[in-house]
Amino acid sequence: MKSCLTTILALSTIASIISPALAFGHAQGILAHSIDQPLNPQSYRPNINTDITNPSCQEEPQARDYDNSHDTQKQPHHSPLMSASSTSSSSHPDSILQPIDTSPPLPIFPRRVHPVSPAHVHARDASKPLPTNKFYGNWLVGDAHAPIWTHPYGLRWDSLAGGSWFGRGSSQQGLSISHIDDSSKAFGPWDEHQAARYYLNPFLVSMGVSATELTSTHGMTVGDFGEFGCTMVMFPGEEREAGRAEAPQQSITVPVVRGMAFVTGVYRDLTPRVFSNILVRTLTLDSVFAASGEGGGGGGWVKYRFLLENGVTWLVYAKADPGGAPLRLELQGQGQAVATSGKFSGILQIVKVPVGIMGAEATYDQAKGVYATKGDLVIRQKYINSGTAGYRIDWTLAGDTTAHFIHFTLPHHRAILTSKTTPTKIELASTTKGKMIAYQGASWHLLEPERLTTDFLPEGWSDLVTQEQLHEIRRQAERDVHALDFEAHTNLDSMYFAGKGLAKFALLCLVTKDVLQDTTGVYDKCLANLKKAFQRFMHNRQQYPLVYDTTWKGLISSQGLEKGAVADFGNSWYNDHHYHYGYFIHTAAIIRHLDPKWNSSEINSFVHGLLRDVANPSSSDPHFPVFRSFDWFMGHSWSQGIFVSLDGKDEESTSEDINIYYAMSLWARVSANPELARLGEVMLTIARRSIQAYFLMEADNENHPAAFVRNHATGILFENKVDHTTYFSPRIECIQGIQMIPATPALPMIRRKKFVQQEWDGLLRARVDQIEDGWRSILMMNYATVDKDAAWEYFAANWNVPLDDGMTKTWALFYVASQRP
């Protein structure tokens, strides 16, 4: 279960921080020309049913600009602490990021206060819907001392008595910064295939932002929550004692934004202190920079080089507010540098110089002084015409907005970035997603050349399924509808397993109607049974009904409120909502497709509640956070909710991740909501690229170490480490198979034939005949992608083939038969 595994995995990271030896457990995209005309703690244990009753370095198509009309306006801000932080821009009439609904959740969902209260949240944000699965979530729970990762940097707030968690002394009070190069990653045990079971990034404190006034009693608040970041404020303990924690007179404000090149602290009347656990070999004031004119220093800017004992250089830039004295730092021992120029109000920025990159300092000199305070997601109708999927990220800038703003990109960004942005030579390693390259430009235009479109059945199935196969599928459907107990497979105490049961019966009904065109009563019986089972959940009368949590703002299972945090895989603590609710939305879409008039108003309200919980597109909806699960910077979802995790958020099942966006698209299509349907397709398209780049590893994958690529699938991908395992089993069929369910028409969209063949040859071929439970059925449905005849023979020739609990034999036969050879 999640609690045990989280503890074990957390201990691995603690060990890695203390000593890496104790650790437990890029292809750049094509830059294109610009054109003026716009283009039109979880766990998965699938119950076994034995009762029949780039990843690669391939070139991408050139991306074209689709919105030359946009010009990001650069407005200087006197403070980076924004009064509101918008995740998505839905104000433009052409935006598809429109609210699904804005009315209160249905009365059938009782209101409950969550037992976990948000920690350190600024008062102005406390009553708003709170992010539960965002990368900065560790700062909202527990004591807020677990690290977060903006990429490329890791950040940790330290304020414990006696120094940090690890007893580094009183100098380490403030914001610790970590970044390690690929050569310092720690690897886990090696298997017979010479593959490392895991790798991680020890959190080594290279630099830290602090002040002499920040002692072990100092405080922190976090707020301005958005899709791409938040804002933290640190202040002396005396500010809290004086009742000024929400508006301190002395503070360091840090905008925390995905991909930020500089760690920026805006000081107010404090004495700066910069610390390092790696220790400082030399501290040098760049007198040439300070004396230079525009394009260098001047104007009150100072620049220090911190050469650490590991041979890595970090830069500190600082500029006092008008009338303030220039910052002067002096080493005190090797662990810290303290301002000798007195109290300081102004900007201090810290940045790592990549080893061996000529010209990096000059680029940083040009970029210093400007920084992002947040990002806004923009998706307009004209970005997704002509079969494309375009979106934009606008970075809101503060500081010296005349400087050359740079921001770090990941490999999947670079494959589709248009010429609105230009690359620099600055490269730093990410923790788990390959090389990051800094690009110049405050507005990112990203264009997927092909938007995935979805349907209920595989494309072209009628030309692929033979008459003999249809005959066998018909016989099996009759057996399944008459023999399987819909009630027993869906009236369960788990939203996850109940959802899987409903979805498998929905697919059974879909085949009997749309494939077999049944008129013998089999379809009628199937649909009647499905409606009866689904209605229990639509009326919220299941064993553990959903409740609306008024603390964090979301729909959660009541089971965890009665039985504890890990009940139903942590659903009540916001784990896995996109996995759980995706099955229900898929079921509802099939029901609406088969019988459009059935309980139209009730099913609408129920499904929209689930969708708003997982993928609310707009901050105009005051009852749910925006995009709870999906990370628009990373291109995939995060599974972990309001648990403390020393390795950050994680994702285990990419196939269940895409299932929610596939289901969302289908539901929107049958519900006459074209904007939502297109949004689901855009998210599915983005997730495909990200999953293929970071989760499903072909042999030439350059985003993970070669020793880990031999595992083919990542297992659990955290922000800070990748562990080739699952939360429920170390069996290879479980680790690989959890990336294969549910088998729907969306699955082959992310699992390329090349990958499936490599994974089969490398890991699964030698194992499959030894598997005696339902996991074999999962592997064989996946194998149909490359050998449908062998997969058909497995299912058709075995009368009592063991099945996964989310599968009927009818659907298995049809799915296999409908695959393209």
Order of alpha helices (4+ residues) and beta strands (2+ residues): alpha-beta-beta-alpha-beta-beta-beta-beta-beta-beta-beta-beta-alpha-beta-beta-beta-beta-alpha-beta-beta-beta-beta-beta-alpha-beta-beta-beta-alpha-beta-beta-beta-alpha-alpha-alpha-alpha-alpha-beta-beta-alpha-alpha-alpha-beta-beta-beta-alpha-alpha-alpha-beta-beta-alpha-alpha-alpha-alpha-alpha-beta-alpha
